[in-house]
């Protein structure tokens, strides 16, 4: 996307860059472990982290360990599972938000739900789980209805998040907005202008949090088009800092 269609940014020494992963930095894949990190992305992020004085973070629905796998040693901070787990700096212990505990039997019921739909599967997370139905789109509404019935007795403690061809069951108490606020509260992010880029419904909380803090929030479909355009723009930003290493 042409740079004139995007807002002006503060200089790097005043900027904090916070990024979603799936659908923002990388293209959506048939399964979470099938994503491809394109050539050049790691170099661009490395340059931008140096330029911003380490103020580069990933805020994602994925577990932190998966970001470590796909982007090793690149983000300074990582907020995983929609902010329920945050590592504020490389090598630090992960902070976990105290959340309602997922009933163990719900995982068994989730597995039973997808068993009737060839191609659907459950992705387990520390605080919840995701029902993926990309391979069988017609399963989407029946799976959501089954989830709503299951959580009805505890609707105050758990909610269903809409993702791309997936439903994520999460405990109430953390989101990407609270994650952005927590990351921005500590050095090297504190006092900087946050720029957050995301692509999905769950990213709107972070966009609103960035804007409340006087920063910038950008949705990929509206402001870029697709992840390739985000990567190209980040590459341009990195090139302005002296070129990718």
C-alpha positions in Angstrom: 0.0 0.0 0.0 1.4 3.5 -0.8 2.8 5.1 2.2 0.8 8.3 1.7 -2.3 6.3 2.7 -0.9 5.6 6.1 -0.4 8.1 9.0 2.8 9.9 9.7 4.8 8.3 12.5 6.9 9.9 15.3 10.7 9.4 15.0 12.0 6.0 16.1 13.2 7.2 19.4 9.6 8.1 20.4 7.9 5.1 18.7 6.8 1.7 20.1 5.8 -0.9 17.5 3.3 -3.6 18.6 2.2 -6.2 16.1 -0.3 -9.0 15.9 1.1 -12.2 14.2 -1.4 -14.3 12.2 -3.1 -12.3 9.5 -0.8 -9.3 10.1 2.8 -10.4 9.9 2.1 -13.8 8.3 -0.6 -15.1 6.0 -3.3 -17.2 7.6 -2.4 -20.9 7.2 -4.6 -24.1 7.1 -3.4 -24.9 10.6 -1.5 -22.9 13.2 1.7 -24.8 12.8 1.7 -24.4 9.0 2.4 -20.7 8.8 5.4 -19.5 6.8 7.5 -16.6 7.9 8.5 -15.0 4.5 12.0 -14.0 3.7 12.9 -10.5 4.8 10.4 -10.2 7.7 12.9 -11.2 10.4 15.5 -8.8 9.0 13.0 -6.0 8.9 11.8 -6.6 12.5 15.4 -6.8 13.7 16.3 -3.4 12.2 13.1 -1.8 13.6 13.7 -3.2 17.1 17.2 -1.6 17.1 15.9 1.7 15.6 13.1 1.9 18.3 15.4 1.1 21.2 14.0 -2.4 21.7 10.4 -1.1 21.8 9.1 -3.9 19.5 6.4 -6.3 20.7 4.1 -9.0 19.4 0.6 -9.2 20.9 -1.1 -12.4 19.8 -3.6 -15.1 20.5 -0.9 -17.7 20.2 1.1 -19.0 23.2 4.4 -17.2 23.7 6.4 -20.4 22.9 5.0 -20.4 19.3 6.2 -16.8 18.7 9.6 -17.8 20.0 9.6 -20.6 17.4 8.6 -18.5 14.5 10.3 -15.2 15.4 13.2 -16.3 17.7 14.9 -13.4 19.6 13.0 -10.7 17.6 10.3 -9.1 19.7 11.6 -7.6 23.0 8.2 -8.3 24.6 5.6 -10.9 23.8 2.0 -11.0 25.0 0.4 -14.4 24.3 -3.1 -15.8 24.5 -4.7 -12.4 24.2 -2.8 -11.0 27.1 -3.2 -13.8 29.7 0.6 -14.4 29.5 3.1 -11.6 29.0 6.9 -11.8 28.9 8.1 -8.2 29.2 11.7 -8.7 28.3 13.9 -11.4 26.8 14.8 -14.0 29.5 12.3 -12.7 32.0 9.7 -15.0 33.6 6.3 -14.9 32.1 3.6 -13.0 34.0 0.3 -14.8 34.0 -3.1 -13.0 34.6 -5.2 -14.8 37.2 -8.3 -16.0 35.2 -11.2 -18.4 35.7 -10.0 -21.9 35.4 -11.3 -23.9 32.4 -13.3 -26.9 33.4 -11.4 -30.0 32.3 -14.6 -31.7 31.0 -15.0 -28.8 28.5 -12.0 -30.0 26.6 -13.5 -33.4 26.3 -16.8 -31.9 25.1 -14.9 -29.8 22.6 -13.2 -32.8 21.1 -16.6 -34.5 20.8 -17.9 -31.4 19.0 -15.3 -31.5 16.3 -15.4 -35.3 16.0 -18.5 -35.0 13.9 -16.9 -32.7 11.4 -14.1 -34.1 9.3 -11.4 -31.4 9.0 -12.3 -29.5 12.2 -10.0 -29.7 15.1 -9.3 -28.4 18.6 -6.3 -26.3 19.5 -5.6 -26.4 23.2 -4.2 -23.4 25.0 -3.3 -22.8 28.6 -6.4 -20.8 29.5 -8.9 -22.0 26.8 -9.1 -23.6 23.4 -9.9 -22.9 19.7 -12.2 -24.7 17.4 -10.8 -24.5 13.9 -13.2 -25.2 11.0 -11.3 -23.7 8.0 -11.4 -27.1 6.2 -15.1 -27.5 6.8 -16.8 -24.0 6.8 -20.3 -25.4 7.2 -19.4 -26.5 10.7 -19.0 -22.9 11.9 -22.5 -22.1 13.1 -23.2 -25.5 14.6 -19.9 -25.4 16.5 -20.7 -21.9 17.9 -24.1 -23.0 19.0 -22.7 -26.0 20.8 -20.1 -23.7 22.5 -22.8 -21.3 23.6 -24.8 -24.1 25.1 -21.8 -25.4 26.9 -20.7 -22.2 28.5 -24.2 -20.9 29.3 -24.0 -21.8 33.1 -20.7 -19.8 33.3 -21.3 -17.0 30.8 -20.0 -14.4 33.2 -16.6 -16.2 33.3 -16.0 -17.3 29.7 -16.7 -15.8 26.3 -16.4 -16.9 22.7 -14.2 -14.9 20.4 -14.7 -14.8 16.7 -11.5 -15.4 14.6 -10.9 -16.3 11.0 -12.7 -19.6 10.5 -12.4 -20.4 14.2 -14.1 -19.9 17.5 -11.9 -19.3 20.5 -13.2 -19.9 24.0 -11.4 -17.6 26.5 -11.9 -16.7 30.2 -13.0 -13.2 30.9 -10.3 -11.0 32.3 -7.7 -10.3 29.6 -7.7 -9.1 26.0 -5.2 -7.5 23.6 -6.1 -4.1 24.9 -5.1 -4.8 28.4 -2.0 -6.6 27.0 -1.0 -3.5 25.1 -1.5 -1.3 28.2 0.6 -3.7 30.3 3.5 -3.8 27.8 3.4 0.0 27.4 3.7 0.5 31.1 7.2 -0.8 31.3 10.5 0.2 29.7 11.5 0.4 26.9 7.9 1.1 25.8 6.9 3.5 28.5 6.6 7.1 27.4 6.6 6.2 23.7 3.8 6.5 21.1 2.3 3.1 20.4 1.7 1.9 16.9 -0.4 -1.3 16.8 -1.3 -3.3 13.7 -3.8 -6.1 13.7 -6.3 -7.8 11.4 -9.1 -9.4 13.3 -12.0 -8.7 15.7 -9.8 -9.5 18.8 -7.3 -6.8 17.7 -9.8 -4.0 18.0 -9.3 -3.9 21.8 -5.6 -3.2 21.2 -6.3 -0.6 18.5 -8.6 1.2 20.9 -6.0 1.0 23.7 -3.3 2.4 21.4 -5.5 5.3 20.4 -6.5 6.1 24.0 -2.7 6.4 24.7 -2.4 8.9 21.9 -1.0 6.4 19.5 -2.1 4.8 16.2 -4.1 1.6 15.6 -4.3 0.1 12.1 -6.5 -2.7 10.8 -4.9 -4.7 8.0 -7.9 -5.2 5.8 -8.8 -1.5 6.0 -5.4 0.2 5.9 -3.1 -2.3 4.1 -5.1 -5.0 2.3 -3.2 -8.1 3.3 -0.2 -9.3 5.3 2.1 -9.0 2.3 1.4 -5.2 2.3 2.2 -5.0 6.0 5.5 -6.7 5.5 6.3 -4.4 2.5 5.6 -1.4 4.7 7.6 -2.6 7.6 10.4 -3.3 5.1 10.2 0.3 3.9 10.4 1.5 7.5 13.4 -0.7 8.1 15.1 0.5 4.9 14.8 4.1 6.1 16.9 3.2 9.1 19.8 2.1 6.9 18.6 -1.1 5.3 17.9 -4.6 6.5 20.9 -6.4 7.9 
